[in-house]
Amino acid sequence: MQQKEAPMQHPADTVEVHISTPPKEVTFRQTRAARFLPAMVVLMVWLYLVTYSHGPLNIHKNHNSSLAETPLGTLWNEFFAEYYPMTIAMIGGSLIAGSTPLGGGVVAFPVAVLIIGFSAAEGRDFTVLIQTIGMNAAGYLIILTKPHLLDFTLVSAFIIFGVPGILFGLSLNVSPFYIVLTFQILVLEFAFIFFYLNILAPRDSPSAVPTQQRTSRGPDTKPMRSVLAYGSMVLAAFAGGFITSKVGSGSDIVLYAYGLLIWNIIVPESKRFSDTSLTASSVVVMGILSLVTSFCRAMTFDISSDVLFCWGATSWVVCIGAPMGSLLLTPGLRAQMRIVFYLLAIAQFVGFAVLRVKSEVTAWIIIGCSTFAVISFLCFHAKFSLQSIRSRGSRPEKLSAETIKSRLLTI
């Protein structure tokens, strides 16, 4: 039985169906304008302050006598007559805040104390006020565009246990000299840690081929290791909050250093934090804790009018600079900003040593002991990292002048 042949279809009889896809709708969240929403709000308020003529402010006369005695104009002179050096300084400070795991306080505090002439407490107040705007503007941008970089456990722990550290620190009266010394040690020791992690820390050789296949160990099943990891996180969060209460910054630095030097050693590889995740999380934590500290100081009427005027001279800069730092800086420029931080750390140490510490023996003993402790811990970390690299059957990269130069100029 013969099968009937299917009739041949003429090319002209074919029908081409074109499915037109509707253009993708762009929401406001995806626009560039949405990224600078906090900056828009801050700039509107700032423009009101510098353009509207204000009458005499008689509220809380005892605490803000300079505001209560005479009527105010547009606040332009109050902002910039004395505090323009801080405006200039925070241009670089906001870029550092947006491109490194450091808040703008690393610039704000030394400039406020050494150049503007603020007391240690006023320097702390200005630092948390300026970070309330800059760090939260950068944190908003991270939540909007890169929420995957944030670790909820890390952020929530450093906020929940950082707040008690702030409250405990605010309740203690510490000598202004030791507050300045704390900031000096904080920046100096973190400069050592940051330089080690980016330049000197052992790494796998690019040409090395592992002889053992790396396997994921999965979640950690040792209870004591989990207790140690989370227990040390609580202590680090409390310490970061306490330092923040005294110098206006610290929780971001402590979070970053803790994550790379302690957490990533204790936990399995599958649970370790990346450098970018720690940096992003530190920005959000520092922004919120700066807001908490500012609120506590403001509600007790302890912030002087001079600090508020200095804040007004710089708030319009940081609300733009901190987000721009995370958006516009290329890897090469970010590496250059790290070099700027290393130089800044040396400069602030020399400045505080010459102008404040001088020949204070106790202070130099504290600086020496803390530096010895940090370097000893970094040596232990380097030894542990070398053993880890060799256990994988790989080979560590040899440190040479060329290697150091390459690491210094790249990220």
C-alpha positions as CSV (number, residue, x, y, z in Angstrom):
1,M,0.0,0.0,0.0
2,Q,1.5,3.3,-1.1
3,Q,1.6,6.2,1.2
4,K,0.4,9.5,-0.1
5,E,3.1,12.1,-0.4
6,A,2.6,15.2,1.6
7,P,1.8,18.2,-0.6
8,M,4.8,20.4,-1.0
9,Q,4.5,23.8,0.6
10,H,5.3,26.7,-1.6
11,P,7.7,29.3,0.0
12,A,5.1,31.9,-0.7
13,D,2.6,30.1,1.5
14,T,4.8,30.2,4.6
15,V,3.7,32.7,7.2
16,E,6.4,34.4,9.3
17,V,5.2,35.4,12.7
18,H,7.1,38.3,14.3
19,I,6.5,38.6,18.1
20,S,7.2,42.1,19.2
21,T,8.4,42.3,22.8
22,P,7.2,45.4,24.6
23,P,9.9,47.7,25.8
24,K,11.1,47.0,29.3
25,E,9.6,49.3,31.8
26,V,12.2,51.3,33.7
27,T,11.2,52.0,37.3
28,F,12.4,55.0,39.3
29,R,14.5,52.6,41.4
30,Q,16.6,51.8,38.4
31,T,17.4,55.4,37.5
32,R,20.5,57.3,38.4
33,A,18.4,59.8,40.2
34,A,17.2,57.2,42.7
35,R,20.8,56.5,43.7
36,F,21.1,60.1,45.0
37,L,17.8,60.4,46.8
38,P,19.4,61.0,50.2
39,A,21.6,63.7,48.6
40,M,18.6,65.4,47.2
41,V,16.9,65.6,50.6
42,V,20.1,66.8,52.4
43,L,20.8,69.4,49.7
44,M,17.2,70.8,49.9
45,V,17.6,71.2,53.7
46,W,21.1,72.7,53.4
47,L,20.0,75.2,50.8
48,Y,17.2,76.3,53.1
49,L,19.7,76.9,55.9
50,V,22.1,79.0,53.9
51,T,19.5,81.0,52.0
52,Y,16.7,81.7,54.5
53,S,17.2,84.5,57.0
54,H,16.7,83.1,60.5
55,G,15.7,85.0,63.6
56,P,17.1,84.6,67.1
57,L,17.0,81.1,68.4
58,N,16.3,81.1,72.2
59,I,15.9,77.4,72.8
60,H,18.3,75.9,75.4
61,K,20.1,79.1,75.9
62,N,22.5,77.6,78.4
63,H,23.8,75.0,76.0
64,N,23.8,77.0,72.8
65,S,24.5,80.5,74.0
66,S,26.0,81.5,70.6
67,L,22.7,80.7,69.0
68,A,20.6,82.6,71.6
69,E,22.5,85.9,72.0
70,T,22.1,87.4,68.5
71,P,19.8,86.9,65.5
72,L,21.2,84.7,62.8
73,G,21.4,85.5,59.1
74,T,21.4,82.9,56.4
75,L,24.0,80.7,58.3
76,W,26.4,81.1,55.3
77,N,29.0,82.9,57.4
78,E,28.5,80.6,60.4
79,F,29.2,77.6,58.2
80,F,32.1,78.7,56.2
81,A,33.9,81.6,57.9
82,E,35.8,79.3,60.2
83,Y,35.1,75.8,59.0
84,Y,36.0,75.9,55.3
85,P,39.1,73.8,55.9
86,M,36.8,70.9,57.0
87,T,34.8,71.3,53.8
88,I,37.9,70.8,51.8
89,A,39.1,67.9,53.9
90,M,35.9,66.0,53.7
91,I,36.0,66.0,49.9
92,G,38.8,63.4,50.2
93,G,37.3,62.0,53.4
94,S,34.0,61.1,51.7
95,L,35.8,59.4,48.8
96,I,37.8,57.3,51.2
97,A,34.6,56.4,53.0
98,G,33.1,55.2,49.7
99,S,36.0,53.2,48.5
100,T,37.5,51.6,51.6
101,P,36.2,49.9,54.8
102,L,36.8,53.2,56.6
103,G,34.3,55.9,57.5
104,G,34.8,59.6,56.9
105,G,35.8,59.8,60.6
106,V,39.4,58.8,59.7
107,V,39.7,62.3,58.2
108,A,37.0,64.2,60.2
109,F,38.4,63.5,63.7
110,P,42.1,64.5,63.2
111,V,41.1,67.6,61.2
112,A,38.5,68.6,63.8
113,V,41.0,68.2,66.7
114,L,44.3,69.3,65.2
115,I,43.2,72.0,62.7
116,I,39.8,73.3,63.7
117,G,40.7,73.1,67.4
118,F,37.8,71.1,68.7
119,S,38.0,69.2,72.0
120,A,38.1,65.4,71.8
121,A,34.4,65.2,72.6
122,E,33.5,67.8,70.0
123,G,35.6,65.9,67.5
124,R,33.6,62.8,68.3
125,D,30.3,64.6,67.9
126,F,31.3,66.0,64.6
127,T,32.5,62.6,63.3
128,V,29.3,60.8,64.1
129,L,27.2,63.7,62.7
130,I,29.0,63.7,59.4
131,Q,28.9,59.9,59.2
132,T,25.2,60.0,59.9
133,I,24.8,61.6,56.5
134,G,27.7,60.2,54.5
135,M,27.7,56.6,55.6
136,N,23.9,56.3,55.5
137,A,23.9,57.8,52.0
138,A,26.4,55.2,50.9
139,G,24.6,52.4,52.8
140,Y,21.3,53.4,51.0
141,L,23.1,53.1,47.7
142,I,24.4,49.6,48.6
143,I,21.0,48.4,49.7
144,L,19.5,49.8,46.5
145,T,22.0,48.5,44.0
146,K,24.1,45.7,45.6
147,P,22.0,44.1,48.5
148,H,23.6,40.7,47.8
149,L,26.8,42.0,49.3
150,L,25.3,42.5,52.8
151,D,25.2,39.7,55.3
152,F,22.2,40.0,57.6
153,T,23.8,38.0,60.5
154,L,26.9,40.2,60.5
155,V,25.1,43.5,60.1
156,S,22.4,42.7,62.7
157,A,25.0,41.4,65.3
158,F,27.2,44.4,65.0
159,I,24.2,46.7,65.4
160,I,22.4,44.9,68.2
161,F,25.6,44.4,70.3
162,G,27.2,47.6,69.1
163,V,24.4,49.8,70.6
164,P,25.1,48.6,74.2
165,G,28.8,49.3,73.6
166,I,27.9,52.9,72.6
167,L,25.7,53.4,75.6
168,F,28.3,52.0,78.0
169,G,31.0,54.2,76.4
170,L,28.8,57.4,76.6
171,S,28.2,56.8,80.3
172,L,31.9,56.7,81.1
173,N,34.0,59.8,81.5
174,V,37.4,59.3,79.9
175,S,40.3,61.8,79.8
176,P,40.3,63.8,76.4
177,F,44.0,62.8,76.1
178,Y,43.2,59.1,76.1
179,I,40.3,59.6,73.7
180,V,42.8,61.1,71.2
181,L,45.2,58.4,72.0
182,T,42.5,55.7,71.3
183,F,41.9,57.2,67.9
184,Q,45.6,57.4,67.1
185,I,46.1,53.8,68.0
186,L,42.9,52.7,66.1
187,V,44.0,54.2,62.8
188,L,47.7,53.2,63.2
189,E,47.0,49.6,64.0
190,F,44.3,49.3,61.3
191,A,46.8,50.7,58.8
192,F,49.2,47.8,59.7
193,I,46.3,45.3,59.3
194,F,45.0,46.9,56.1
195,F,48.5,46.9,54.6
196,Y,49.1,43.3,55.6
197,L,45.9,42.1,54.1
198,N,46.3,43.9,50.8
199,I,50.1,43.7,50.3
200,L,51.8,41.1,52.6
201,A,49.3,38.4,53.3
202,P,50.2,35.0,51.8
203,R,48.4,34.1,48.5
204,D,48.4,31.2,46.1
205,S,51.0,31.5,43.4
206,P,49.3,32.3,40.0
207,S,51.3,29.6,38.3
208,A,50.8,27.0,40.9
209,V,48.5,24.0,40.1
210,P,47.0,22.4,43.2
211,T,47.9,18.7,43.5
212,Q,45.0,18.0,45.8
213,Q,41.4,18.6,44.8
214,R,39.7,21.1,47.1
215,T,36.5,19.9,48.5
216,S,33.8,21.9,50.2
217,R,33.5,21.0,53.9
218,G,30.0,22.2,54.1
219,P,28.5,23.7,57.3
220,D,30.6,23.4,60.4
221,T,29.5,20.6,62.6
222,K,31.8,21.4,65.6
223,P,29.7,23.2,68.2
224,M,32.7,24.8,70.0
225,R,33.9,26.3,66.8
226,S,30.5,27.9,66.2
227,V,30.4,29.2,69.8
228,L,33.8,30.7,69.4
229,A,32.9,32.3,66.1
230,Y,29.7,33.9,67.2
231,G,30.9,34.7,70.7
232,S,33.9,36.6,69.3
233,M,31.5,38.4,67.0
234,V,29.5,39.6,70.0
235,L,32.7,40.9,71.7
236,A,33.9,42.6,68.6
237,A,30.6,44.3,68.1
238,F,30.5,45.6,71.7
239,A,34.1,46.8,71.4
240,G,33.4,48.5,68.1
241,G,30.4,50.3,69.7
242,F,32.5,51.4,72.7
243,I,35.2,52.8,70.5
244,T,32.6,54.6,68.4
245,S,31.2,56.3,71.5
246,K,34.6,57.8,72.2
247,V,36.1,58.8,68.8
248,G,33.1,58.7,66.5
249,S,34.4,55.8,64.4
250,G,35.5,52.2,65.0
251,S,32.7,49.8,64.4
252,D,33.4,49.7,60.7
253,I,37.1,49.1,61.2
254,V,36.5,46.4,63.9
255,L,33.9,44.6,61.7
256,Y,36.3,44.5,58.7
257,A,39.3,43.3,60.7
258,Y,37.3,40.8,62.7
259,G,35.8,39.3,59.5
260,L,39.1,38.7,57.8
261,L,41.4,37.9,60.7
262,I,39.1,36.0,63.1
263,W,35.8,34.8,61.5
264,N,37.5,33.6,58.3
265,I,40.0,31.6,60.3
266,I,37.5,29.9,62.6
267,V,34.7,28.9,60.1
268,P,34.9,26.6,57.1
269,E,35.7,28.1,53.7
270,S,32.0,27.9,52.6
271,K,31.0,30.3,55.4
272,R,33.7,32.9,55.0
273,F,33.1,36.5,54.2
274,S,34.6,38.2,51.1
275,D,36.4,41.5,51.2
276,T,33.6,43.2,49.3
277,S,30.9,41.8,51.6
278,L,32.7,43.0,54.7
279,T,33.3,46.5,53.2
280,A,29.6,46.8,52.3
281,S,28.4,45.5,55.7
282,S,30.7,47.9,57.5
283,V,29.3,50.9,55.7
284,V,25.7,50.0,56.8
285,V,26.7,49.3,60.4
286,M,28.7,52.4,60.8
287,G,25.9,54.6,59.3
288,I,23.3,53.2,61.8
289,L,25.6,53.3,64.8
290,S,26.6,56.9,63.9
291,L,22.9,57.8,63.9
292,V,22.4,56.1,67.3
293,T,25.3,58.0,68.8
294,S,24.2,61.3,67.3
295,F,20.7,60.8,68.6
296,C,21.9,60.1,72.2
297,R,24.2,63.2,72.1
298,A,21.5,65.5,70.7
299,M,18.8,64.4,73.1
300,T,21.0,65.2,76.1
301,F,21.8,68.7,74.5
302,D,25.5,68.0,74.6
303,I,26.3,69.0,71.0
304,S,27.8,72.5,70.8
305,S,26.7,75.1,68.2
306,D,30.3,75.1,66.8
307,V,30.0,71.4,66.0
308,L,26.6,72.0,64.3
309,F,28.0,74.9,62.2
310,C,31.0,72.7,61.1
311,W,28.5,70.0,60.3
312,G,26.6,72.4,58.1
313,A,29.8,73.3,56.3
314,T,30.4,69.7,55.2
315,S,27.1,67.9,55.1
316,W,26.4,68.9,51.5
317,V,29.8,67.4,50.5
318,V,29.6,64.0,52.1
319,C,26.0,63.3,50.9
320,I,27.4,63.3,47.4
321,G,31.0,62.2,47.9
322,A,30.4,59.0,49.8
323,P,28.0,57.5,47.2
324,M,30.2,58.8,44.4
325,G,33.2,57.1,45.9
326,S,31.6,53.7,45.6
327,L,30.2,54.4,42.1
328,L,32.9,56.2,40.2
329,L,36.2,54.9,41.5
330,T,37.8,52.3,39.2
331,P,39.9,49.5,40.7
332,G,43.0,51.5,39.9
333,L,41.7,54.6,41.6
334,R,40.5,52.6,44.6
335,A,44.1,51.2,44.9
336,Q,45.3,54.8,44.9
337,M,42.8,55.7,47.6
338,R,44.3,53.0,49.7
339,I,47.7,54.5,49.2
340,V,46.3,57.8,50.3
341,F,45.0,56.2,53.5
342,Y,48.4,54.7,54.3
343,L,50.0,58.1,53.9
344,L,47.2,59.7,55.9
345,A,47.6,57.2,58.8
346,I,51.3,58.0,59.0
347,A,50.6,61.8,58.9
348,Q,48.0,61.7,61.6
349,F,50.2,59.5,63.8
350,V,53.1,62.0,63.4
351,G,50.7,65.0,64.0
352,F,49.2,63.5,67.2
353,A,52.6,62.4,68.4
354,V,54.2,65.8,68.0
355,L,51.2,67.9,69.1
356,R,49.5,65.8,71.7
357,V,51.5,62.7,72.9
358,K,54.9,64.4,73.0
359,S,57.0,62.8,75.8
360,E,54.1,61.1,77.7
361,V,55.8,57.8,78.7
362,T,52.5,56.0,79.5
363,A,51.1,56.8,76.1
364,W,54.2,55.5,74.2
365,I,54.1,52.3,76.3
366,I,50.4,51.8,75.3
367,I,51.2,52.5,71.6
368,G,54.2,50.1,71.8
369,C,52.2,47.3,73.4
370,S,49.3,47.5,71.1
371,T,51.6,47.6,68.0
372,F,53.5,44.5,69.3
373,A,50.2,42.7,69.9
374,V,48.9,43.5,66.4
375,I,52.1,42.5,64.7
376,S,52.3,39.3,66.7
377,F,48.8,38.4,65.6
378,L,49.5,39.1,62.0
379,C,52.5,36.8,62.1
380,F,50.3,34.1,63.5
381,H,47.8,34.7,60.7
382,A,50.5,34.6,58.1
383,K,51.8,31.3,59.4
384,F,48.3,29.8,59.5
385,S,47.6,31.1,55.9
386,L,50.9,29.5,54.6
387,Q,49.9,26.2,56.2
388,S,46.5,26.4,54.6
389,I,47.9,27.0,51.1
390,R,50.4,24.1,51.4
391,S,47.7,21.8,52.7
392,R,45.8,22.3,49.5
393,G,48.8,21.2,47.5
394,S,49.4,24.7,46.2
395,R,52.4,26.9,46.4
396,P,52.4,30.4,48.1
397,E,53.4,33.3,45.9
398,K,56.9,34.6,46.7
399,L,57.1,38.2,48.0
400,S,59.4,40.4,45.9
401,A,59.6,44.1,45.1
402,E,57.7,43.5,41.9
403,T,55.0,41.5,43.7
404,I,54.6,44.2,46.4
405,K,54.4,46.9,43.7
406,S,51.8,44.9,41.8
407,R,49.6,44.4,44.9
408,L,50.0,48.0,45.9
409,L,48.7,49.3,42.5
410,T,45.9,46.8,42.0
411,I,43.0,45.4,44.1
